[in-house]
Amino acid sequence: MRSADRTLCFKGEKCVGGKKSKERLNVLLAANIDGSEKIIPLVIGKFLKPRCMKTCKSLPLFYDANLKAWMTADIWEKTLWSWDRNFSEQKRKVALIVDNCTVDGLKSIELVFLPPNSACVLQPLDQCIIQNLKVTYRKLLLYDLISAIDRKEQLQVSVLNAIFYIDQS
Protein backbone atom coordinates (compact mmCIF):
# COMPACT_ATOMS: atom_id res chain seq x y z
CA MET A 1 0.00 0.00 0.00
CA ARG A 2 1.24 3.44 -0.81
CA SER A 3 0.45 6.90 0.36
CA ALA A 4 0.74 9.76 -2.09
CA ASP A 5 2.42 13.03 -1.28
CA ARG A 6 2.85 14.85 -4.57
CA THR A 7 2.10 12.15 -7.14
CA LEU A 8 -0.29 9.42 -8.07
CA CYS A 9 2.23 6.93 -9.35
CA PHE A 10 1.64 3.25 -8.81
CA LYS A 11 3.97 0.27 -9.18
CA GLY A 12 5.28 -0.07 -12.72
CA GLU A 13 4.28 3.46 -13.74
CA LYS A 14 6.77 6.21 -14.50
CA CYS A 15 6.71 9.11 -12.06
CA VAL A 16 6.42 12.42 -13.95
CA GLY A 17 6.25 15.95 -12.56
CA GLY A 18 6.63 15.05 -8.92
CA LYS A 19 8.54 12.95 -6.46
CA LYS A 20 7.71 9.34 -5.65
CA SER A 21 6.72 8.75 -2.04
CA LYS A 22 9.10 6.54 -0.06
CA GLU A 23 6.50 5.61 2.55
CA ARG A 24 5.56 1.94 2.43
CA LEU A 25 3.22 -0.30 4.36
CA ASN A 26 2.86 -4.06 4.33
CA VAL A 27 -0.49 -5.64 5.12
CA LEU A 28 -1.10 -9.17 6.40
CA LEU A 29 -4.54 -10.51 5.54
CA ALA A 30 -6.14 -13.75 6.71
CA ALA A 31 -9.61 -15.26 6.42
CA ASN A 32 -11.34 -18.60 6.63
CA ILE A 33 -11.84 -20.59 3.43
CA ASP A 34 -15.26 -19.13 2.52
CA GLY A 35 -14.37 -15.58 3.58
CA SER A 36 -17.11 -15.39 6.21
CA GLU A 37 -14.57 -14.78 9.00
CA LYS A 38 -11.75 -12.33 8.48
CA ILE A 39 -8.93 -11.84 10.93
CA ILE A 40 -8.22 -8.18 11.67
CA PRO A 41 -5.41 -7.17 9.27
CA LEU A 42 -1.91 -6.40 10.48
CA VAL A 43 -0.32 -3.28 8.99
CA ILE A 44 3.47 -3.02 9.11
CA GLY A 45 5.00 0.43 8.82
CA LYS A 46 8.47 1.91 9.27
CA PHE A 47 7.96 3.58 12.64
CA LEU A 48 6.35 2.15 15.75
CA LYS A 49 4.88 5.50 16.80
CA PRO A 50 4.52 7.77 13.74
CA ARG A 51 3.80 11.43 14.51
CA CYS A 52 0.39 11.16 12.84
CA MET A 53 -0.66 8.61 15.49
CA LYS A 54 0.34 10.77 18.47
CA THR A 55 -3.25 11.67 19.37
CA CYS A 56 -4.86 8.44 18.16
CA LYS A 57 -6.12 6.38 21.10
CA SER A 58 -6.94 3.20 19.15
CA LEU A 59 -6.58 1.79 15.65
CA PRO A 60 -9.10 -0.31 13.72
CA LEU A 61 -6.26 -2.67 12.71
CA PHE A 62 -3.19 -4.19 14.31
CA TYR A 63 -0.01 -2.20 13.70
CA ASP A 64 3.67 -3.08 14.02
CA ALA A 65 6.85 -1.62 12.56
CA ASN A 66 10.44 -2.07 11.50
CA LEU A 67 12.76 0.19 9.49
CA LYS A 68 11.87 -1.36 6.12
CA ALA A 69 8.17 -2.05 6.81
CA TRP A 70 8.80 -5.75 6.13
CA MET A 71 7.21 -8.81 7.64
CA THR A 72 10.05 -10.10 9.79
CA ALA A 73 10.29 -13.45 11.55
CA ASP A 74 9.75 -11.64 14.88
CA ILE A 75 6.56 -9.90 13.72
CA TRP A 76 5.29 -13.14 12.13
CA GLU A 77 5.94 -15.11 15.31
CA LYS A 78 4.34 -12.46 17.56
CA THR A 79 1.27 -12.36 15.28
CA LEU A 80 0.86 -16.13 15.16
CA TRP A 81 1.23 -16.42 18.93
CA SER A 82 -1.48 -13.79 19.36
CA TRP A 83 -3.81 -15.62 16.96
CA ASP A 84 -3.01 -18.93 18.66
CA ARG A 85 -3.95 -17.52 22.10
CA ASN A 86 -7.19 -16.18 20.66
CA PHE A 87 -8.13 -19.50 19.02
CA SER A 88 -7.14 -21.42 22.17
CA GLU A 89 -9.45 -19.23 24.29
CA GLN A 90 -12.26 -20.01 21.83
CA LYS A 91 -11.32 -23.72 21.94
CA ARG A 92 -10.88 -23.76 18.17
CA LYS A 93 -8.40 -25.57 15.96
CA VAL A 94 -7.48 -23.95 12.65
CA ALA A 95 -5.24 -24.70 9.70
CA LEU A 96 -3.34 -21.75 8.27
CA ILE A 97 -2.11 -22.00 4.67
CA VAL A 98 1.30 -20.33 4.35
CA ASP A 99 4.12 -20.40 1.84
CA ASN A 100 6.97 -20.47 4.37
CA CYS A 101 8.11 -19.27 7.81
CA THR A 102 7.27 -21.68 10.58
CA VAL A 103 6.53 -21.10 14.26
CA ASP A 104 6.94 -23.92 16.76
CA GLY A 105 4.74 -24.72 19.75
CA LEU A 106 1.38 -23.46 18.48
CA LYS A 107 -1.54 -25.19 20.20
CA SER A 108 -4.54 -24.19 18.10
CA ILE A 109 -2.99 -23.39 14.72
CA GLU A 110 -1.62 -25.99 12.34
CA LEU A 111 0.55 -24.51 9.59
CA VAL A 112 -0.03 -26.02 6.14
CA PHE A 113 2.83 -25.26 3.77
CA LEU A 114 2.38 -24.76 0.05
CA PRO A 115 4.79 -26.46 -2.37
CA PRO A 116 7.72 -24.27 -3.51
CA ASN A 117 6.95 -21.81 -6.34
CA SER A 118 3.20 -22.36 -6.09
CA ALA A 119 2.20 -19.59 -3.70
CA CYS A 120 0.84 -17.19 -6.32
CA VAL A 121 -1.36 -19.93 -7.82
CA LEU A 122 -2.60 -21.66 -4.66
CA GLN A 123 -2.83 -18.89 -2.05
CA PRO A 124 -6.55 -18.29 -1.53
CA LEU A 125 -6.11 -14.56 -0.91
CA ASP A 126 -4.21 -14.19 -4.20
CA GLN A 127 -7.44 -15.14 -5.99
CA CYS A 128 -8.56 -11.48 -6.41
CA ILE A 129 -8.96 -10.66 -2.68
CA ILE A 130 -5.69 -8.73 -2.42
CA GLN A 131 -6.31 -7.04 -5.78
CA ASN A 132 -9.79 -5.96 -4.64
CA LEU A 133 -8.34 -4.49 -1.44
CA LYS A 134 -5.77 -2.50 -3.46
CA VAL A 135 -8.41 -1.22 -5.89
CA THR A 136 -10.70 -0.12 -3.05
CA TYR A 137 -7.76 1.49 -1.22
CA ARG A 138 -6.83 3.48 -4.34
CA LYS A 139 -10.47 4.46 -4.90
CA LEU A 140 -10.69 5.88 -1.35
CA LEU A 141 -7.37 7.68 -1.85
CA LEU A 142 -8.60 9.18 -5.13
CA TYR A 143 -11.90 10.28 -3.54
CA ASP A 144 -9.93 12.17 -0.89
CA LEU A 145 -7.58 13.60 -3.54
CA ILE A 146 -10.48 14.86 -5.66
CA SER A 147 -12.16 16.28 -2.57
CA ALA A 148 -8.94 18.12 -1.64
CA ILE A 149 -8.65 19.49 -5.19
CA ASP A 150 -12.25 20.73 -5.00
CA ARG A 151 -11.37 22.51 -1.74
CA LYS A 152 -8.18 23.85 -3.37
CA GLU A 153 -6.05 22.09 -0.75
CA GLN A 154 -3.09 19.75 -1.02
CA LEU A 155 -3.84 16.24 0.21
CA GLN A 156 -1.44 15.05 2.91
CA VAL A 157 -1.87 11.29 3.31
CA SER A 158 -0.39 9.95 6.52
CA VAL A 159 0.16 6.40 7.70
CA LEU A 160 -2.94 6.88 9.84
CA ASN A 161 -5.01 7.83 6.76
CA ALA A 162 -3.67 4.76 4.96
CA ILE A 163 -4.63 2.54 7.91
CA PHE A 164 -8.19 3.85 7.78
CA TYR A 165 -8.30 3.31 3.98
CA ILE A 166 -7.12 -0.28 4.51
CA ASP A 167 -9.74 -0.79 7.22
CA GLN A 168 -12.49 0.46 4.89
CA SER A 169 -11.20 -1.72 2.05
C-alpha positions as CSV (number, residue, x, y, z in Angstrom):
1,M,0.0,0.0,0.0
2,R,1.2,3.4,-0.8
3,S,0.4,6.9,0.4
4,A,0.7,9.8,-2.1
5,D,2.4,13.0,-1.3
6,R,2.8,14.9,-4.6
7,T,2.1,12.1,-7.1
8,L,-0.3,9.4,-8.1
9,C,2.2,6.9,-9.3
10,F,1.6,3.3,-8.8
11,K,4.0,0.3,-9.2
12,G,5.3,-0.1,-12.7
13,E,4.3,3.5,-13.7
14,K,6.8,6.2,-14.5
15,C,6.7,9.1,-12.1
16,V,6.4,12.4,-14.0
17,G,6.2,16.0,-12.6
18,G,6.6,15.0,-8.9
19,K,8.5,13.0,-6.5
20,K,7.7,9.3,-5.6
21,S,6.7,8.7,-2.0
22,K,9.1,6.5,-0.1
23,E,6.5,5.6,2.5
24,R,5.6,1.9,2.4
25,L,3.2,-0.3,4.4
26,N,2.9,-4.1,4.3
27,V,-0.5,-5.6,5.1
28,L,-1.1,-9.2,6.4
29,L,-4.5,-10.5,5.5
30,A,-6.1,-13.8,6.7
31,A,-9.6,-15.3,6.4
32,N,-11.3,-18.6,6.6
33,I,-11.8,-20.6,3.4
34,D,-15.3,-19.1,2.5
35,G,-14.4,-15.6,3.6
36,S,-17.1,-15.4,6.2
37,E,-14.6,-14.8,9.0
38,K,-11.7,-12.3,8.5
39,I,-8.9,-11.8,10.9
40,I,-8.2,-8.2,11.7
41,P,-5.4,-7.2,9.3
42,L,-1.9,-6.4,10.5
43,V,-0.3,-3.3,9.0
44,I,3.5,-3.0,9.1
45,G,5.0,0.4,8.8
46,K,8.5,1.9,9.3
47,F,8.0,3.6,12.6
48,L,6.3,2.1,15.8
49,K,4.9,5.5,16.8
50,P,4.5,7.8,13.7
51,R,3.8,11.4,14.5
52,C,0.4,11.2,12.8
53,M,-0.7,8.6,15.5
54,K,0.3,10.8,18.5
55,T,-3.2,11.7,19.4
56,C,-4.9,8.4,18.2
57,K,-6.1,6.4,21.1
58,S,-6.9,3.2,19.2
59,L,-6.6,1.8,15.7
60,P,-9.1,-0.3,13.7
61,L,-6.3,-2.7,12.7
62,F,-3.2,-4.2,14.3
63,Y,0.0,-2.2,13.7
64,D,3.7,-3.1,14.0
65,A,6.9,-1.6,12.6
66,N,10.4,-2.1,11.5
67,L,12.8,0.2,9.5
68,K,11.9,-1.4,6.1
69,A,8.2,-2.1,6.8
70,W,8.8,-5.7,6.1
71,M,7.2,-8.8,7.6
72,T,10.1,-10.1,9.8
73,A,10.3,-13.4,11.5
74,D,9.7,-11.6,14.9
75,I,6.6,-9.9,13.7
76,W,5.3,-13.1,12.1
77,E,5.9,-15.1,15.3
78,K,4.3,-12.5,17.6
79,T,1.3,-12.4,15.3
80,L,0.9,-16.1,15.2
81,W,1.2,-16.4,18.9
82,S,-1.5,-13.8,19.4
83,W,-3.8,-15.6,17.0
84,D,-3.0,-18.9,18.7
85,R,-4.0,-17.5,22.1
86,N,-7.2,-16.2,20.7
87,F,-8.1,-19.5,19.0
88,S,-7.1,-21.4,22.2
89,E,-9.5,-19.2,24.3
90,Q,-12.3,-20.0,21.8
91,K,-11.3,-23.7,21.9
92,R,-10.9,-23.8,18.2
93,K,-8.4,-25.6,16.0
94,V,-7.5,-23.9,12.7
95,A,-5.2,-24.7,9.7
96,L,-3.3,-21.7,8.3
97,I,-2.1,-22.0,4.7
98,V,1.3,-20.3,4.3
99,D,4.1,-20.4,1.8
100,N,7.0,-20.5,4.4
101,C,8.1,-19.3,7.8
102,T,7.3,-21.7,10.6
103,V,6.5,-21.1,14.3
104,D,6.9,-23.9,16.8
105,G,4.7,-24.7,19.7
106,L,1.4,-23.5,18.5
107,K,-1.5,-25.2,20.2
108,S,-4.5,-24.2,18.1
109,I,-3.0,-23.4,14.7
110,E,-1.6,-26.0,12.3
111,L,0.5,-24.5,9.6
112,V,0.0,-26.0,6.1
113,F,2.8,-25.3,3.8
114,L,2.4,-24.8,0.0
115,P,4.8,-26.5,-2.4
116,P,7.7,-24.3,-3.5
117,N,7.0,-21.8,-6.3
118,S,3.2,-22.4,-6.1
119,A,2.2,-19.6,-3.7
120,C,0.8,-17.2,-6.3
121,V,-1.4,-19.9,-7.8
122,L,-2.6,-21.7,-4.7
123,Q,-2.8,-18.9,-2.0
124,P,-6.6,-18.3,-1.5
125,L,-6.1,-14.6,-0.9
126,D,-4.2,-14.2,-4.2
127,Q,-7.4,-15.1,-6.0
128,C,-8.6,-11.5,-6.4
129,I,-9.0,-10.7,-2.7
130,I,-5.7,-8.7,-2.4
131,Q,-6.3,-7.0,-5.8
132,N,-9.8,-6.0,-4.6
133,L,-8.3,-4.5,-1.4
134,K,-5.8,-2.5,-3.5
135,V,-8.4,-1.2,-5.9
136,T,-10.7,-0.1,-3.1
137,Y,-7.8,1.5,-1.2
138,R,-6.8,3.5,-4.3
139,K,-10.5,4.5,-4.9
140,L,-10.7,5.9,-1.4
141,L,-7.4,7.7,-1.8
142,L,-8.6,9.2,-5.1
143,Y,-11.9,10.3,-3.5
144,D,-9.9,12.2,-0.9
145,L,-7.6,13.6,-3.5
146,I,-10.5,14.9,-5.7
147,S,-12.2,16.3,-2.6
148,A,-8.9,18.1,-1.6
149,I,-8.6,19.5,-5.2
150,D,-12.3,20.7,-5.0
151,R,-11.4,22.5,-1.7
152,K,-8.2,23.9,-3.4
153,E,-6.0,22.1,-0.8
154,Q,-3.1,19.8,-1.0
155,L,-3.8,16.2,0.2
156,Q,-1.4,15.0,2.9
157,V,-1.9,11.3,3.3
158,S,-0.4,10.0,6.5
159,V,0.2,6.4,7.7
160,L,-2.9,6.9,9.8
161,N,-5.0,7.8,6.8
162,A,-3.7,4.8,5.0
163,I,-4.6,2.5,7.9
164,F,-8.2,3.9,7.8
165,Y,-8.3,3.3,4.0
166,I,-7.1,-0.3,4.5
167,D,-9.7,-0.8,7.2
168,Q,-12.5,0.5,4.9
169,S,-11.2,-1.7,2.1
